[in-house]
Amino acid sequence: MIRVLVVEDDFRVAQVNAAFAERVPGFNVVGTARSAAEARQLARELSPDLVLLDSYLPDGSGIALLRELEADAILLTAASDAESVRAAFAAGALNYVIKPFTAEQLHERLTAYAQYRAHLAVPTKTLSQEDIDRAFRLLHEGDRPPAAKGQSPVTAKLVGDALRAADGPRSAAELATDLGIARATVQRYLAALAQEGTVRMTLRYGATGRPEHQYEWDRR
């Protein structure tokens, strides 16, 4: 069970965030704090695995507090300026969710965090670069926007994962063959990924005939 500490100065919002987290299988909210001082005390007493942390606290900055906590943290905050986002990640935040958000949005990110945590569950394991890359992908699996209307989230994930694992640009026809899915179906999902900026689309010129679109996961 993943032990969660909610740090939020608004009592009602803290209750809502705690209720959202409790709905996610494998998560248990062990406490709530309404100030940085209370968060420090509860963190020492409860040893949470994960802190759901607001950046605006009555006695200090949540981002400054983050540097003191010996726990993973996800920011749940109304601060949407680039400086705050950079500072949060520099301080060690694993994710950043802007208020207001839905229970589903938090559920997806917590589920992704649980997968990331499970992947790195053996502290003495020597990790390969592939292990580390996979941990990063798992951590941010919940950050993807929902599938477009008429699209299956399962198929969207299948196509995205196949392209991300590819060792170079792939065409819709090549991915369709690999996955056993109709080329037109794969093409629709690739076009959606390209539109949201997740993949890059270029042209492949052969010796003869029309150029073919090819797609590559944007790793920047």
CORHU-V994936 format. One record per residue. RES is the residue in three letters. PHI is phi as a letter, one per 40 degrees, with the letter a starting at -180 (* if undefined). OMEGA is omega in radians with two decimals (* if undefined). NEAR is the number of other C-alpha atoms within 8 Angstrom. Layout:
[[RES;PHI;OMEGA;NEAR] [RES;PHI;OMEGA;NEAR]]
This chain:
[[MET;*;-3.14;5] [ILE;c;-3.07;10] [ARG;c;-3.01;12] [VAL;b;2.98;14] [LEU;b;3.10;14] [VAL;c;3.13;14] [VAL;b;-3.03;15] [GLU;a;-3.05;14] [ASP;c;3.13;12] [ASP;c;-3.05;7] [PHE;d;-3.10;8] [ARG;c;3.12;6] [VAL;c;3.10;8] [ALA;c;3.11;13] [GLN;c;-3.14;8] [VAL;c;-3.14;8] [ASN;c;3.11;9] [ALA;c;3.13;11] [ALA;c;3.09;8] [PHE;d;-3.09;11] [ALA;c;-3.12;13] [GLU;c;-3.14;10] [ARG;c;-3.08;8] [VAL;c;-3.13;10] [PRO;d;3.10;5] [GLY;g;-3.12;7] [PHE;b;3.14;12] [ASN;b;3.11;10] [VAL;c;-3.07;12] [VAL;c;3.13;9] [GLY;a;3.04;9] [THR;b;3.13;12] [ALA;b;-3.09;13] [ARG;b;3.11;12] [SER;a;3.11;13] [ALA;c;-3.13;15] [ALA;c;3.13;7] [GLU;c;3.12;9] [ALA;c;3.11;12] [ARG;c;-3.12;9] [GLN;c;-3.12;8] [LEU;c;3.11;11] [ALA;c;3.10;11] [ARG;c;-3.06;7] [GLU;c;-2.96;6] [LEU;b;-3.12;8] [SER;f;-3.14;9] [PRO;c;3.04;12] [ASP;c;-3.04;9] [LEU;b;3.07;12] [VAL;b;3.00;13] [LEU;c;-2.79;12] [LEU;b;2.99;13] [ASP;c;-3.14;12] [SER;c;-3.13;11] [TYR;b;3.12;9] [LEU;b;-3.03;13] [PRO;c;-3.09;7] [ASP;b;3.09;7] [GLY;i;-3.12;10] [SER;c;3.06;10] [GLY;c;3.13;12] [ILE;c;3.06;10] [ALA;c;3.10;9] [LEU;c;-3.11;10] [LEU;d;-3.12;12] [ARG;c;-3.11;8] [GLU;c;-3.01;6] [LEU;c;3.08;9] [GLU;c;-3.12;4] [ALA;a;3.01;9] [ASP;c;-3.11;11] [ALA;a;2.99;13] [ILE;b;3.12;13] [LEU;c;3.00;13] [LEU;b;-2.91;12] [THR;a;3.04;13] [ALA;c;-3.13;7] [ALA;c;-3.09;8] [SER;b;3.13;8] [ASP;c;-3.06;6] [ALA;c;-3.12;6] [GLU;c;3.13;6] [SER;c;3.14;9] [VAL;c;3.12;11] [ARG;c;-3.12;8] [ALA;c;-3.14;9] [ALA;c;3.14;13] [PHE;c;3.10;10] [ALA;c;-3.14;7] [ALA;c;3.06;10] [GLY;h;3.11;10] [ALA;c;3.12;13] [LEU;c;3.10;9] [ASN;a;-3.02;9] [TYR;a;-3.08;11] [VAL;b;-3.09;10] [ILE;c;3.06;10] [LYS;c;-0.12;7] [PRO;c;3.10;5] [PHE;b;-3.10;8] [THR;c;3.06;6] [ALA;c;-3.14;7] [GLU;c;-3.14;6] [GLN;c;3.12;9] [LEU;c;3.12;12] [HIS;d;-3.11;12] [GLU;c;-3.11;11] [ARG;c;3.10;13] [LEU;c;3.08;11] [THR;c;3.10;10] [ALA;c;3.11;13] [TYR;c;3.13;11] [ALA;c;3.11;10] [GLN;c;3.08;10] [TYR;d;-3.12;12] [ARG;c;3.13;8] [ALA;c;-3.13;7] [HIS;c;-3.12;7] [LEU;b;-2.99;8] [ALA;c;-3.11;6] [VAL;c;-3.01;5] [PRO;c;-3.09;5] [THR;c;-3.09;4] [LYS;c;3.03;5] [THR;c;-3.02;4] [LEU;c;2.99;7] [SER;c;3.08;6] [GLN;c;3.11;6] [GLU;c;3.09;7] [ASP;c;-3.11;8] [ILE;c;3.11;9] [ASP;c;3.14;8] [ARG;c;3.10;8] [ALA;c;3.13;11] [PHE;c;3.13;9] [ARG;c;3.14;8] [LEU;c;-3.11;11] [LEU;d;-3.06;13] [HIS;b;3.10;12] [GLU;c;-3.11;10] [GLY;c;-3.10;11] [ASP;c;-3.09;7] [ARG;c;3.05;6] [PRO;c;3.14;4] [PRO;c;3.14;5] [ALA;c;3.13;8] [ALA;c;-3.14;6] [LYS;d;3.14;4] [GLY;g;3.12;4] [GLN;b;3.12;9] [SER;c;3.08;7] [PRO;d;-3.14;8] [VAL;c;3.14;6] [THR;c;3.11;8] [ALA;d;3.12;11] [LYS;c;-3.13;8] [LEU;c;-3.14;8] [VAL;c;3.14;13] [GLY;c;-3.14;10] [ASP;c;-3.14;8] [ALA;c;-3.14;9] [LEU;c;-3.14;13] [ARG;c;-3.12;8] [ALA;c;-3.09;6] [ALA;c;-3.11;8] [ASP;c;3.13;4] [GLY;i;3.14;5] [PRO;d;-3.14;10] [ARG;b;3.07;11] [SER;c;3.10;10] [ALA;c;-3.13;14] [ALA;c;-3.14;8] [GLU;c;3.12;8] [LEU;c;3.12;14] [ALA;c;3.10;12] [THR;c;-3.13;9] [ASP;c;-3.02;6] [LEU;c;-3.09;7] [GLY;g;3.14;6] [ILE;b;3.14;8] [ALA;d;-3.11;7] [ARG;d;-3.12;11] [ALA;c;3.11;7] [THR;c;3.12;8] [VAL;c;-3.13;14] [GLN;d;3.14;9] [ARG;c;-3.12;8] [TYR;c;3.09;11] [LEU;c;3.12;13] [ALA;c;3.11;8] [ALA;c;3.11;9] [LEU;c;3.11;11] [ALA;c;-3.12;11] [GLN;c;-3.14;7] [GLU;c;3.08;7] [GLY;g;-3.14;8] [THR;c;3.12;9] [VAL;b;3.07;12] [ARG;b;-3.13;10] [MET;b;3.09;9] [THR;b;3.12;7] [LEU;b;3.07;8] [ARG;b;-3.12;8] [TYR;b;3.08;8] [GLY;c;-3.13;7] [ALA;c;3.14;4] [THR;b;3.06;5] [GLY;g;-3.10;5] [ARG;c;3.08;6] [PRO;c;-3.10;8] [GLU;b;3.07;8] [HIS;c;3.03;10] [GLN;b;-3.00;12] [TYR;b;3.12;14] [GLU;a;3.12;12] [TRP;c;-3.13;10] [ASP;c;-3.08;8] [ARG;c;-3.13;3] [ARG;c;*;2]]
